[in-house]
Amino acid sequence: MLPKKFLPIIIAVACAVLALVFINMFLQQQQQETAARLALSQKDAATVVVAQQDISAGTVITEAMVKEETKSKSTLQPQAAGFVEKVIGKIALAPFSKGEQILLNKVSMPGKQEINLAQKIPSGKRAMTVSVDNIAALGGLIKPGDRVDVIGSVRIPVKTADGKVTSKMTMMPLYQDVMVLAVGQELGGQPASTTKKKTAASSSLITLAFTPKEASIVAFIQENGKIRLSLRSQGDAQVQSIPPADWDTVLKTVMPQFYQQQQVKPKEPEKPKKVVEIYHGLNKKEEKPLE
C-alpha cells in the first residue's frame, strides 16, 4: 500500500488526465461543428459576377470592370452571371453600380440588341437634351458615356450705384461631372448597322443625365441664355467650388493690379466749412463754425 504522502500527487495526476480527456473531446466537437458549418456554408454559397466600377449603359464590358465573388445563394438575384467569361466582351444594356451583380438579361452580344435611351438613364436621374452650338459641343468630339461640366451663359439683373437696375453677362458653373447619355441620336454601344448618320444639327443636341431639380434649372437657363459644356478627363470625378465669371472676375484674375487701381476711388475735395463771423463794432473778433 502506497504511503499517504503520495495520495495528493495521484489525485492531481488523475485530474490532469481527466482534464486532457475533456479538452480533447471539446476540441473534437468544435472541429466537427466547424466542419459542419463550413460544409453548410459551401452548400449555400455560389459564385457571382459583380462590377468592380460603375459601368454605364452601352459600354463593352472588359475583364478589368468585373470580378467574381462568393455570396450566399439567398442574396443572388435572378439571371446573375456566375462566371466572368459570360459577360466579358458583351455590351451593358443598363448601368451597373460598383459592387452590383451583373445580370445576364442586362447584357448582350454586340449587334444582337439595340439599346434604347431609357435603359441608359441611371436610377433617380432624368434625360434632358440641351442645344449647343458646334463650339460648345467641342466640334462634335463629345461622345456618349463621356462626363462633362455644364456652364450657363446668362444675363443676370444687377443694381447700379445710382439705383438703376441693369443686366450683366455672367458665366455660371451649374453642374460638374454630368453623364452624357446621347449625342444626337447616337447612344453609344450600338452596332454599326443600327447607328444612324449624324448630321451637323444632331451633333449639337446633347442628352445629359440630371436630377429632376437640376433639369428644371438647366431648362430655365436655356430659356434665358445659353449652355456650354466642358469635357472632363476619364476617371476625374472631382467636384470643385468655382465662382461665376464676369468682367470683374476676368480683371481680378488676369490683371489684378489694374483691377485694384480701378477700385480705388479718388478722394472728394473737402467742402468749405460754414462759419459765423462775430464783429464788435468795426473789428472782427472771432469766427465760429456753423453746425
RAZI-V446842 format. One record per residue. N is the residue number from 1. RES is the residue in one letter. SS is DSSP state (hx for helix, st for strand, lp for the rest). Layout:
BEGIN
N_RES_SS + N_RES_SS
END
This chain:
BEGIN
1_M_lp + 2_L_lp + 3_P_lp + 4_K_hx + 5_K_hx + 6_F_hx + 7_L_hx + 8_P_hx + 9_I_hx + 10_I_hx + 11_I_hx + 12_A_hx + 13_V_hx + 14_A_hx + 15_C_hx + 16_A_hx + 17_V_hx + 18_L_hx + 19_A_hx + 20_L_hx + 21_V_hx + 22_F_hx + 23_I_hx + 24_N_hx + 25_M_hx + 26_F_hx + 27_L_hx + 28_Q_hx + 29_Q_hx + 30_Q_hx + 31_Q_hx + 32_Q_hx + 33_E_hx + 34_T_hx + 35_A_hx + 36_A_hx + 37_R_hx + 38_L_hx + 39_A_hx + 40_L_hx + 41_S_hx + 42_Q_hx + 43_K_hx + 44_D_hx + 45_A_st + 46_A_st + 47_T_st + 48_V_st + 49_V_st + 50_V_st + 51_A_st + 52_Q_lp + 53_Q_lp + 54_D_lp + 55_I_st + 56_S_lp + 57_A_lp + 58_G_lp + 59_T_lp + 60_V_st + 61_I_lp + 62_T_lp + 63_E_hx + 64_A_hx + 65_M_hx + 66_V_st + 67_K_st + 68_E_st + 69_E_st + 70_T_st + 71_K_st + 72_S_st + 73_K_hx + 74_S_hx + 75_T_hx + 76_L_lp + 77_Q_lp + 78_P_lp + 79_Q_lp + 80_A_st + 81_A_lp + 82_G_lp + 83_F_lp + 84_V_hx + 85_E_hx + 86_K_hx + 87_V_lp + 88_I_lp + 89_G_lp + 90_K_lp + 91_I_st + 92_A_st + 93_L_lp + 94_A_lp + 95_P_lp + 96_F_st + 97_S_lp + 98_K_lp + 99_G_lp + 100_E_lp + 101_Q_st + 102_I_lp + 103_L_st + 104_L_hx + 105_N_hx + 106_K_hx + 107_V_st + 108_S_st + 109_M_lp + 110_P_lp + 111_G_lp + 112_K_lp + 113_Q_lp + 114_E_lp + 115_I_lp + 116_N_lp + 117_L_hx + 118_A_hx + 119_Q_hx + 120_K_hx + 121_I_lp + 122_P_lp + 123_S_lp + 124_G_lp + 125_K_lp + 126_R_st + 127_A_st + 128_M_st + 129_T_st + 130_V_st + 131_S_st + 132_V_lp + 133_D_lp + 134_N_lp + 135_I_lp + 136_A_lp + 137_A_lp + 138_L_hx + 139_G_hx + 140_G_hx + 141_L_lp + 142_I_lp + 143_K_lp + 144_P_lp + 145_G_lp + 146_D_lp + 147_R_st + 148_V_st + 149_D_st + 150_V_st + 151_I_st + 152_G_st + 153_S_st + 154_V_st + 155_R_st + 156_I_st + 157_P_st + 158_V_st + 159_K_st + 160_T_lp + 161_A_lp + 162_D_lp + 163_G_lp + 164_K_lp + 165_V_st + 166_T_st + 167_S_st + 168_K_st + 169_M_st + 170_T_st + 171_M_st + 172_M_st + 173_P_st + 174_L_st + 175_Y_st + 176_Q_st + 177_D_st + 178_V_st + 179_M_st + 180_V_st + 181_L_st + 182_A_st + 183_V_st + 184_G_lp + 185_Q_lp + 186_E_st + 187_L_lp + 188_G_lp + 189_G_lp + 190_Q_lp + 191_P_lp + 192_A_lp + 193_S_lp + 194_T_lp + 195_T_lp + 196_K_lp + 197_K_lp + 198_K_lp + 199_T_lp + 200_A_lp + 201_A_lp + 202_S_hx + 203_S_hx + 204_S_hx + 205_L_st + 206_I_st + 207_T_st + 208_L_st + 209_A_st + 210_F_st + 211_T_lp + 212_P_hx + 213_K_hx + 214_E_hx + 215_A_hx + 216_S_hx + 217_I_hx + 218_V_hx + 219_A_hx + 220_F_hx + 221_I_hx + 222_Q_hx + 223_E_hx + 224_N_hx + 225_G_st + 226_K_st + 227_I_st + 228_R_st + 229_L_st + 230_S_st + 231_L_st + 232_R_lp + 233_S_lp + 234_Q_lp + 235_G_lp + 236_D_lp + 237_A_lp + 238_Q_lp + 239_V_lp + 240_Q_lp + 241_S_lp + 242_I_lp + 243_P_lp + 244_P_lp + 245_A_st + 246_D_lp + 247_W_hx + 248_D_hx + 249_T_hx + 250_V_hx + 251_L_hx + 252_K_hx + 253_T_hx + 254_V_hx + 255_M_lp + 256_P_hx + 257_Q_hx + 258_F_hx + 259_Y_hx + 260_Q_hx + 261_Q_hx + 262_Q_hx + 263_Q_hx + 264_V_lp + 265_K_lp + 266_P_lp + 267_K_lp + 268_E_lp + 269_P_lp + 270_E_lp + 271_K_lp + 272_P_lp + 273_K_lp + 274_K_lp + 275_V_st + 276_V_st + 277_E_st + 278_I_st + 279_Y_st + 280_H_st + 281_G_lp + 282_L_lp + 283_N_st + 284_K_st + 285_K_st + 286_E_st + 287_E_st + 288_K_st + 289_P_st + 290_L_lp + 291_E_lp
END
